[in-house]
Amino acid sequence: MKLLFDFLPIALFFGMFKFAEGQRDWAAVTATEWLGFMVSGGVVGPSEAPVLLATVVVIVATLLQILWLLAHGRKIDTMLWVSLGLVTLLGGATIYFHSETFIKWKPTVLYWVMGGALLLGQLLFKKNGIKALMGSQMVLPEAIWRTVNWSWVAFFSVMGIINLWVAYNFSTSTWVNFKLFGGLGLMLAFVVAQALYLGKYLKADSAP
């Protein structure tokens, strides 16, 4: 359920982009009316309008996520704050400069920030970030916790590279598809593979 909640802004970004992509003239007029005061030159063309409107949606959706969590007394993960900061900064640059390049970098920067946090925690502070998150839910040997932590570092590093490869080698529409379906699919595949890997250690630990 949390995974779906986390991916909600991405799904809304996808929905707005696809809707606006199918009605570029409407999107250009709407983006100019709504965002004209925020963009360089004050006018948004049909080619960049879909991604600009989608960028506004993802910024607002991420902010509303945080407000909803605050209103319900829920804990807000540090990475959600980081995500809000990145999407506001890079999304704002995308809107002002009429360029999707900035928002395309956002997933990569977020992946690398998460991977970097796990890496530095392990190397500099001898703290296993994954164990800190999941240690209360399962008992594993320390060597396995280290393997799990390093596997997430590698996963986030590779995901950042894949995002840039798609962003620079395919159309914006293809990148938007990958951002939702590719990102979610690879994440689920990795989690399932890791669960299968950890299964034998959990069974061994719980054996009498």
Secondary structure, 3 states (H helix, E strand, C coil): CHHHHHHHHHHHHHHHHHHHHCCHHHHHHHHHHHHCCCCCCCCCCCCCHHHHHHHHHHHHHHHHHHHHHHHCCCCCCHHHHHHHHHHHHHHHHHHHHCCCHHHHHHHHHHHHHHHHHHHHHHHCCCCCHHHHHHCCCCCCCHHHHHHHHHHHHHHHHHHHHHHHHHHHHCCHHHHHHHHHHHHHHHHHHHHHHHHHHHHHHHHHHHCC
